[in-house]
Amino acid sequence: MLLMYYLYLDESGKPTNYRDNNGNIILENSRYFTLGGIAVDESARQKFYRVYDEIMFRYFADFELKTTFKLHYNELRMLKDPYDKFTRKQCFQLEHDMFQAIDSIDCTLFSVTIDLDYHYKKYSKPIFPMALALKYILERFQYFVSIKETTGIAMYEQFTESLRNKVNNEWKKLESYKNSHQPTDFKNLKKKVLNGDPTKEPMLAFADFFVYLPWNRKISNSKWKYLNQKYYALNSGNRVSGNVEIE
């Protein structure tokens, strides 16, 4: 029986135009959109699950959480309920525990960041950025699992049927372009990306925390190098292959 790998995906930023029709910046939108993922085998996934259970017990045992509660980084940073009841030290420690798990447990990271200002200006009919980013990540995940001679499956938070149809239509459009980059086939992957529910799948919480890092690196223009060693490297240790920046 082949050892399957699971890729858990989440996003930071909105995949919509950074400017309005008059060229003015839309303040609530971000210039960058990042799609990021954590790939794990079953053994690593179980380790993440144990850490997640420990975190939930350590920080939330005294709270009556809503059934819709999900451990998301943005809510923590914004001190939304229930994080508004945490001390500053607890917030920092929870953040540390999540990133420490990603750093210490065997996993492989992928991310694609698109400069939306460039993307929407350059093309008269731009491909939906999320569809483009997903194509790049699945291509690299396919390389990853094929080298390991196994199979893989991806899960994306809130990847609804309508969003799936939109992505498929955008992929067909992309593949029709004469000069379009034609990626490898996805023969080692399940044909459909699963729709993930973060209230039921703990790995999506770790993906949510991770994807903030490459996105924040672009919006803050920082020299972020944290977790770089965990990125997928296609050839000769070149980890840029797993950390794609389109600008």
N, C-alpha and C positions, 0 to 999 in steps of 0.2 A: 504494500500500500504506500503510495507516494505521500510525502510530507507536504501538506498544503501550506501556503503562506497567505496571510490575510493583510490587506492594505486598508487602513482606516483613514478616511479623508475628511477634512474640514477646510473652511476658508476664512480669510480676514479681508476686510474691505468689501465694497460693493462692486459688482462687475458692470456697472453702468457708467455712462459718460461723465467725465470729471467737469465738463463745462456745459452750459446751456446753449441754445441755438445762436445766441449773440456772442458767444465766446467767453462769457463770464463764469468764474469758478462757482460751482455749487458747493456751498460750505459743508453740507452734511455728507457729501460724497468724498471718497478718498482718491488720491491720484494713482494709488497702486492697488492692485487686486492680487492676492496670494492664495493659491490652493496648495495645501500641504498634506502629507500623509505619513503614517507610521506603518511599516511592514513588519509582521511578526509571524513566527511559526506557533504551533499549538503550545509548546512548552513555555515560550516567552509570554504568550497571551495569558496563560494561567498565572504567571508571576505578576503581571500587571493587574490582574483581577484581585490577587491577594493584597497588593499595595492599595488598590482602590478601596477594598473593604476596610483595611486598617485606617485609611484616611477618613472614610465616612464615620467610622466609630470614634476616632480621635477628636474630630472637629464637629460632628453633627449629632452625636448620641443624645444630647440634651434638647434637640430641636424637633418639633413636629413639622416635618417637611411636607410640602405639597406633593401630590402625585406627579405633578409636572416638573418637579425640581430636576435640574441638570447641573452638573459641576462644570461651569463655564468660566473662562478666564476674564471675559469682559465684565461680567457681573461682579466678580471678585475685585477687579481694579476699580470699578465704579461704586463699590461698597453698596450694592443693592441687597435687598433682603434675600437671605438671612445674614449676609456678610457685614451688614451695618452693625450687627451685634458683636462682631469680633473685635478684639484688640488689634492694634497695628502689628504687634508681634505675631499674633496668630495668622494674620493675613500673609505676612512675609514667610512664615513657616510653612503654611499650606502651599504657597507658590513654590517654595524650595522643594517640598516633598514631591510635588508633581514633576518638576523638572529633573529632580534627582533620580526618579524612577526611569525616565526616558534615557538619562545618561548612563545608568548602571545596568539596566536590563538589555539583553541582546535584542537589538532591533535595527532597522534600516530606515533612514529618513529620505523623503522626496519633497521637493517644493518647486513651484513655478510661480514667479512674480511677473506681472505685466504692468508696464507703465501705461495707464489708460489715456493719459494726455497724448502720448505719442501714438497709441493704437488708434484712437478715434480720429486723430488729425490726418494720419497717413493714408487711411483707406476710405474710399467713398462708401463702400458697403462692408464695414468691418465685421469679422466673425465675432460672435458673442464670446467675450473673454473667458468665461467659465468653461465653455465648450473647448476652446483652444487649450486652456491650461489642463483640462482633464485629458485631452488627447496626448499631450506631452508626458504627463505623469504615467498614464497607462502604458504608453510606449516604453518608458523606462522600467516600469514594473514588469512588463513582458520580458525585457532583456534579463532582468534580475532572476525571474523564476525559470527562464529557459536555460540560463547558465547553470542553475542548480538542478536542472533536469526534473522539475516538478511543476505543479500548477498553482494558480493563485486566484483569489477572489477579492473584490474591492467592495467597500461599504462607505457610502457618503451620506452624511446627515441631511435629512430632508430632501433626498433625491426622488422627488415625486414623479408620477407618471407623466404629467405635463412637462416637467423639466427634462425628463428623459427624452421625450419626443422632440423637444426643442434642440437638445444636444445632438440627437441623431440627424436632424435636418441640417444643422450647422456643419456636422461632419461630412455629410453628402455634398454640401456646397463647397467646403474646403477641398475635398478630393476632386472636385470637378475643375479646379483651377489648373491650368497647364503647368505653371511653374511652382505649384504647391509642393512642399515637402511631403513625401509619401512615407509614412512610418511603417514599421514592421507590422505584420498581422498580429492579432491577439489570440493565436491558437492555443496558448497555454493558460489563457484567462477565461473565466466564465463570461458569457457574452453580455450579461447585464450587470451593471453596477447595482448592488443592493441598496435599498432605501433604509438608512439607519435611524433608529430611535435612540437618542442619547439618554433617555430615562431607563433604557433597558440594556444598552451596550456600553459598558464602562470605558472601552478603548476609545470611543469617540470623545470622551472627556480629555484624554491624553492628547489626542490629535488636535483638539481645540486649543489646548495650552501651547503645543508645539508650534502651530501655524502662525501664532502671534509673533514669534521671533523673527523669521525672515521678512514678514510684512513690516514690523516695527523698524527693522534695520534700514529699510528704504525710506520710510517716512521721517525717520530721525537722522538719516545719513550717518549712522553710527558705524563703528568698526567691529561689529558683532562677529565673534568667532565661536561662540558657545555652541557645542554639539556638532561642529563641523565634521569631526571625525566619524560621526554616525551616518553621514550622508552616503548614499549609493555612489560608487565610483565605477564607471563602465570600463575605462581603460587606464592602466598604469597609475592607479591611485588618483585619477583626475576626478575629484569630487564635484567639480562644476557640472558634471553630467547629471548629478542628482539634485543640484541646486541651480535651477535655470532662472535667469533674469532676462526678460525681453524688454528692451527700451531703445 
